[in-house]
């Protein structure tokens, strides 16, 4: 199971060091996920009474786990998808988007992005 106490990503530079905490990476991944087509929202990890908890926009990082490996990151995202959309296509798009945004933002390779679909939601018309 992923731990939220993973130490900060530290990169030494000519003028000093840069620290990026896992919660910042989780926020980047969560906001990237929310912009993906077919994603209704981020979900809290685990189910409560068999139902997924839809997170508010300001808490999207709580639907993401980030684990630092030796030279890369493993990211788990927990989402709720829109009803009637092909889940496999949404998940693949989500993986690519999160990987791109995190690598672009923190300049650390992403080893894998695991998508955990916690529920399906019909959007109001």
N, C-alpha and C positions, 0 to 999 in steps of 0.2 A: 504494500500500500504506500502511496506517495505521502511524503511528509511536507508540511508547510514550514518546517524549521530548517529547510535546506539553506546553507550559507549563501551569502551574496556572491554573484559572479564578479570576480575581480580581474581587471585587465591592467597590467602595468604599461604605462606610456612614458614618453620622453619627459613630460612635464609633471608627472605624478601618476596616480592610479584612478581608475574608474570602478565604482562599485554599483552594481545593479541588483537589487533585491528580488527574490522570486515573486513577491507580491506585485512588483512593477511589471515583470514579465507576464504574470497572470492577467493583469489589467490590460496590457497590450493584446494578448491573445483573446481575452473576453470581448473587447471592443471590436476586434477584427471579426470574430465569430458572429457578433450581432449584426454586422453589415452584410453577412452572407445571405443569398437568396434561399428561402425555405426555412430559415431559422426563426422560430417564434419567440425564443428567449433562452436565457441561460437557466440551468437548473442547479439546485443545491445537490451536493453529492449525497447519494442514498435516497431511499424513498421513505416517506412518512405515511404510515397506514396505507401503503400501496400506491400513493400518489406522489408525483414529483412536485417539488416546491419551485415555482417560477420566481426568479430573483429580479429585483428592481434594477434598473439600469446602473445605478451607482454602486451596486454590489456584484457586478458581473465577474469580478476576480474570484469570488467565492465559488464559482462554477468551474474553476480551472485549478489543476494541480501541476506544479512544475518541479521536475527532478533534474538535478545537474549530474551528468555522467562525467567521465574524465575529460572529454573534449566536446561534448554536445549536450543538448537538452532533450528530455522526454517530457511531453506535454499531454495531459489528459483533459479533455473538455467535456462538460456535461451539459447537454442541450435538450430543448424541446423543439420538435420540428412541426411545421404546418401540415395539417391533414391534407391528403390528396397529392402530395408531392413525393417523387421517388426518393426514398431515404438514402439509398446507396449513392445517388448522384449528389445529393445535398452533402453527405458525409465526405465524399471525395473532394468537392469544392471547398468545404470547410477545412480539410487537412491542408490543401495547397495554400489557401489564404492565410491561415494561422502561421504556417511555416514561413511563408514569404514575409509577412509583417514582422514577426519576431526576429528573424535573421536580419532584416533590413534595419530594424530599430536598435538592436543590441549587439549586432555583429558577432553573434555566436551561432554556430550551426545547430539546427534542430534535427535530432536523430529520428524521432517519430512523433506523430500527433495521433493520439487515440481518441476517437469520437465515441462517447457514450450517450446514446439516445435514451433519455429518461422518460419521455412521453411524447404524445402527439396531441396537438391542439387545433381545433377548428377556429379559424379567424372570424371575428364578427364581420358581417357584411355592411 
